[in-house]
Amino acid sequence: MKRKQVIFVAALAAIVVACCPCRKGTQANKPLTETTWSVVEWGGQPFDAGENYTLVLFEDGDRFGGRGDCNSIMGTYKLSGKNKLELSAVASTRAFCPNQTQEDQYIQELSKVDAYQINGDLLSLMSDGKTIMVLQAQAPSDTE
């Protein structure tokens, strides 16, 4: 009898964990464009971006924008083939940031992107088949 209870509790726990809507990457795929993406992993390590380190690919004009540590970033993008993405002319405003080195590295990393993959609300940016960073779709604000 005790064995049945343990199996039941284990199965119930597995179902709850598998169905939890709070898990990252379990939602329907977000659209690549017109979604505000925020960095949650960089260089294989968790990354707390706060309100910074965002990226938005605009549908009109093949342009992108976002934010580094304290500067706005911008540039153009090109989609080609299956999941091929090229970010070019990456630039930023030039206010001095407390973590300027990290922001400069962010801009350099974006320039290396050649592919992407979306899994639910997670966007992986890749270069030469390796993931550079993972971004998560931000929830729409109440003002939108």
C-alpha positions in Angstrom: 0.0 0.0 0.0 2.8 2.4 0.9 4.5 1.8 -2.4 1.3 2.8 -4.3 1.2 6.0 -2.3 4.8 6.9 -3.2 4.2 6.2 -6.9 1.0 8.3 -6.8 2.7 11.2 -5.1 5.7 11.0 -7.5 3.4 10.9 -10.5 1.4 13.8 -9.2 4.5 15.9 -8.6 5.8 15.1 -12.1 2.5 16.3 -13.6 2.4 19.5 -11.6 6.0 20.3 -12.6 5.5 19.5 -16.3 2.3 21.7 -16.4 3.6 24.7 -14.4 2.9 27.8 -16.5 5.7 29.6 -14.8 8.4 27.6 -16.4 10.6 29.4 -18.9 10.2 28.4 -22.5 7.0 26.5 -22.1 4.7 29.0 -23.7 3.7 29.1 -27.4 6.5 30.6 -29.5 6.6 34.3 -29.4 7.1 36.2 -32.7 10.7 37.2 -33.5 9.7 40.7 -34.5 7.8 43.3 -32.4 8.7 41.4 -29.2 10.9 43.0 -26.5 13.5 40.4 -25.6 15.6 40.7 -22.4 18.9 38.9 -21.9 18.6 36.1 -19.2 21.7 34.1 -20.1 25.0 35.2 -21.5 28.1 33.1 -22.1 26.3 30.1 -20.6 25.7 31.9 -17.3 22.5 33.3 -15.9 22.3 37.1 -16.5 20.2 39.6 -14.5 19.6 42.3 -17.0 17.1 44.3 -14.9 15.5 46.7 -17.3 18.6 46.8 -19.5 20.1 44.6 -22.2 17.0 44.4 -24.4 16.4 43.8 -28.1 13.4 44.5 -30.4 13.4 43.6 -34.1 10.9 46.0 -35.8 8.8 44.5 -38.5 8.9 47.7 -40.7 12.2 48.7 -42.2 14.3 45.7 -41.0 15.6 47.8 -38.1 16.2 46.8 -34.5 16.6 48.7 -31.3 17.1 48.1 -27.6 19.1 49.0 -24.7 22.6 48.1 -23.3 23.7 49.0 -19.8 22.7 52.7 -20.1 22.7 53.5 -23.9 20.1 52.8 -26.6 21.3 50.4 -29.3 20.2 50.3 -32.9 21.0 48.8 -36.3 19.6 46.8 -39.1 18.8 43.1 -39.5 18.4 40.6 -42.2 16.5 37.3 -42.1 17.4 34.6 -44.7 16.9 30.9 -44.9 15.7 28.9 -42.0 16.5 30.7 -38.7 19.3 32.8 -40.2 19.6 36.2 -38.7 22.2 38.9 -39.3 22.5 42.0 -37.2 24.5 44.7 -38.8 25.4 48.4 -38.4 25.1 47.9 -34.6 25.6 51.2 -32.9 24.6 52.9 -29.7 24.3 56.3 -28.1 27.5 57.2 -26.3 26.7 58.1 -22.7 29.3 56.7 -20.3 27.9 53.7 -18.5 28.9 52.4 -15.1 29.6 49.1 -16.8 30.8 50.3 -20.2 33.0 47.3 -20.9 30.0 44.9 -20.6 27.8 47.1 -22.8 30.6 47.2 -25.5 30.8 43.4 -25.3 27.1 43.2 -25.7 27.2 45.3 -28.9 30.2 43.2 -30.2 28.3 39.9 -29.5 25.2 41.1 -31.3 27.4 41.8 -34.4 28.4 38.1 -34.4 24.9 36.7 -34.5 24.2 34.5 -37.6 21.2 32.4 -36.4 18.4 32.3 -33.9 16.0 29.8 -32.4 12.8 30.4 -30.5 11.5 28.0 -27.9 8.3 29.4 -26.3 9.3 32.7 -24.8 13.0 32.2 -25.1 15.2 33.4 -28.0 18.6 32.0 -28.5 21.1 34.0 -30.5 23.8 32.0 -32.1 27.1 32.3 -33.9 28.8 29.4 -35.7 26.3 27.0 -34.2 27.0 28.0 -30.6 24.6 29.9 -28.4 25.9 33.4 -27.5 23.0 34.5 -25.4 19.4 33.6 -24.5 16.8 36.3 -24.2 13.3 36.0 -22.8 10.2 37.8 -24.1 9.1 40.5 -21.7 5.5 40.6 -20.7 3.6 43.4 -22.3 3.2 46.5 -20.1 -0.1 47.7 -19.0 0.3 50.8 -21.2 0.4 48.9 -24.4 
